[in-house]
Amino acid sequence: MSIDPGNESRRKVTTKSLLGMKRGGERISALTAYDFLMAGLLDRAGVDVILVGDSVAMVVQGVETTVTVTMEHMLYHAMLVSRGVERALVVGDLPFMSYQVNADEALRNAGRMVKEAHVEAVKIEGGEVLCPTVQRLVEGGIPVMGHLGLTPQSIHKFGSYQVRATSEEEADEIRRDAVALQDAGAFALVLEKIPASLAREVSNSLEIPVIGIGAGAGCDGQILVSHDMLGLYTRFKPRFVRHYAQLGADMQEAFEHFVRDVRSGEFPSADESY
């Protein structure tokens, strides 16, 4: 499925069409959004997957980790994003402790994301131990995207945001978990901050699409946090982030210009008044 961002006859992206993109060797583009305006811009640009990420905690709420995000937070932001999207597949992150307790609770929370926020799939972090939950959600009609490697909801377990799976033991665990998630019914997998060679190997070994973030060019697609790639969030810049714009600096300059014009009396002009 070849998409021209300017083509008015763009087809809706589904979990099935993502599988077709992988089989056809077409790369999948994915970015995050947390509100109506950003979601619409991404959708019109031709982004294939829009993730309503729990990264909202850091880039919108201003906290240090993703673990504080609640189910109500995610429902609110996912609802805003869904309103702005026509073509892209909208995936909602299930936040920390919304799916780990048991499969029944996970199904209830995932169901709320679909029913109340109108997402088309959910994403959860974790490997083989969560496969029964993945299977339960899929059997309930809710598509699931997996997430392995650096899983930010487990930051207190890891103790840092360093690259994962640098040891052969952990690399083997990634391999096993990836296959297990696929077998449990996951329609796609995110691999975060693992060696590029391992990510390529996992991508080539799976039938489902693998979307990388800090995992090299060998994945079937790539995702970034929009606020990172736009230069809006500047508390830190991971090695894998490419700045496609410096909107933070541009916005600050515009705000400062407005302040100067108000203080000098240059705004509003006669043409800007009634």
GIRATA-V264615 format. One record per residue. N is the residue number from 1. OMEGA is omega in whole degrees, 0 to 359 (999 if undefined). D_CENTER is the distance of its C-alpha to the mean C-alpha in Angstrom with 2 decimals. Layout:
BEGIN
N:OMEGA:D_CENTER, N:OMEGA:D_CENTER
END
This chain:
BEGIN
1:181:21.33, 2:184:21.71, 3:170:20.13, 4:183:21.89, 5:180:20.01, 6:182:23.47, 7:183:24.48, 8:183:25.16, 9:182:25.24, 10:181:21.58, 11:178:20.79, 12:177:18.17, 13:179:15.36, 14:176:15.60, 15:179:14.91, 16:181:18.39, 17:175:17.96, 18:176:15.06, 19:177:17.67, 20:177:20.17, 21:178:18.25, 22:182:18.20, 23:180:21.85, 24:179:22.71, 25:180:21.21, 26:183:18.96, 27:182:15.84, 28:177:12.47, 29:181:10.53, 30:177:6.85, 31:179:5.76, 32:172:4.69, 33:183:7.83, 34:181:10.05, 35:184:13.31, 36:185:15.45, 37:181:16.49, 38:181:13.31, 39:179:12.01, 40:179:15.42, 41:179:15.50, 42:182:12.39, 43:181:13.85, 44:178:17.26, 45:179:16.24, 46:177:15.40, 47:185:11.64, 48:183:11.30, 49:174:7.93, 50:180:6.36, 51:170:3.52, 52:191:5.86, 53:173:4.88, 54:169:8.23, 55:173:8.20, 56:179:10.16, 57:186:12.95, 58:190:13.38, 59:179:12.82, 60:184:14.30, 61:174:16.42, 62:177:17.69, 63:191:17.84, 64:182:17.62, 65:179:15.29, 66:190:12.71, 67:183:15.51, 68:183:17.19, 69:181:14.73, 70:176:16.59, 71:180:16.19, 72:175:17.83, 73:184:15.47, 74:178:12.45, 75:181:14.81, 76:183:15.91, 77:179:12.76, 78:177:11.53, 79:179:15.09, 80:181:15.10, 81:182:12.16, 82:179:13.78, 83:185:17.01, 84:189:15.97, 85:174:14.71, 86:188:17.27, 87:189:16.10, 88:171:12.37, 89:181:11.03, 90:181:9.30, 91:180:7.37, 92:174:7.91, 93:167:7.55, 94:187:11.20, 95:180:12.43, 96:178:14.97, 97:174:18.19, 98:182:17.20, 99:184:17.46, 100:187:19.36, 101:176:22.76, 102:185:23.53, 103:180:22.46, 104:179:24.20, 105:177:22.27, 106:180:18.94, 107:178:20.20, 108:182:21.28, 109:177:18.06, 110:177:15.98, 111:176:18.81, 112:179:18.54, 113:180:14.93, 114:185:16.29, 115:187:19.67, 116:183:19.16, 117:176:15.80, 118:171:15.98, 119:182:12.58, 120:178:13.25, 121:176:11.50, 122:177:10.18, 123:176:8.45, 124:180:10.89, 125:175:11.83, 126:187:15.24, 127:190:17.71, 128:182:21.05, 129:182:21.97, 130:182:19.31, 131:175:20.30, 132:177:22.78, 133:177:20.16, 134:180:17.94, 135:180:21.21, 136:180:22.15, 137:181:19.06, 138:177:19.43, 139:177:23.14, 140:177:22.46, 141:182:20.77, 142:178:17.10, 143:183:14.86, 144:171:12.87, 145:178:10.12, 146:181:11.21, 147:181:10.11, 148:181:13.04, 149:173:14.45, 150:179:13.60, 151:190:12.24, 152:178:12.12, 153:179:13.57, 154:185:16.52, 155:180:17.21, 156:174:20.67, 157:182:21.48, 158:180:20.57, 159:179:22.05, 160:177:20.12, 161:181:17.05, 162:178:19.17, 163:179:18.47, 164:174:18.65, 165:175:20.87, 166:175:23.50, 167:181:26.21, 168:179:27.30, 169:180:27.14, 170:177:23.46, 171:177:22.78, 172:178:24.76, 173:177:22.76, 174:180:19.51, 175:181:21.50, 176:181:22.86, 177:181:19.70, 178:179:17.98, 179:181:21.04, 180:179:21.33, 181:177:17.90, 182:180:18.77, 183:180:22.19, 184:176:20.92, 185:177:19.26, 186:182:15.55, 187:180:14.66, 188:184:12.12, 189:171:11.13, 190:173:8.77, 191:184:11.33, 192:169:10.92, 193:173:13.98, 194:180:16.68, 195:184:19.65, 196:181:19.22, 197:178:22.16, 198:180:20.81, 199:178:17.46, 200:180:19.65, 201:180:21.92, 202:179:19.39, 203:182:17.93, 204:184:21.55, 205:184:22.54, 206:173:20.14, 207:182:20.52, 208:180:16.92, 209:175:14.30, 210:182:12.76, 211:186:9.76, 212:168:10.42, 213:188:9.50, 214:183:12.98, 215:175:14.45, 216:187:16.64, 217:185:17.35, 218:178:18.37, 219:180:15.17, 220:179:14.86, 221:182:11.92, 222:175:9.86, 223:172:6.52, 224:170:7.11, 225:186:6.82, 226:181:9.08, 227:176:11.60, 228:186:12.12, 229:177:12.84, 230:181:14.98, 231:178:16.98, 232:180:16.51, 233:189:15.53, 234:178:18.31, 235:172:19.05, 236:180:18.17, 237:177:17.03, 238:181:15.85, 239:185:17.68, 240:181:14.79, 241:171:13.85, 242:178:15.88, 243:177:16.99, 244:176:17.37, 245:175:19.06, 246:186:20.63, 247:178:20.09, 248:179:20.67, 249:179:24.12, 250:180:24.86, 251:180:24.12, 252:178:26.25, 253:179:29.01, 254:180:28.99, 255:179:29.23, 256:178:32.06, 257:178:33.79, 258:180:33.73, 259:180:35.24, 260:182:37.95, 261:178:38.80, 262:183:39.14, 263:180:41.30, 264:182:43.47, 265:181:43.92, 266:175:42.51, 267:2:39.98, 268:176:40.65, 269:177:43.19, 270:180:45.80, 271:181:43.69, 272:180:40.82, 273:180:43.20, 274:999:44.98
END
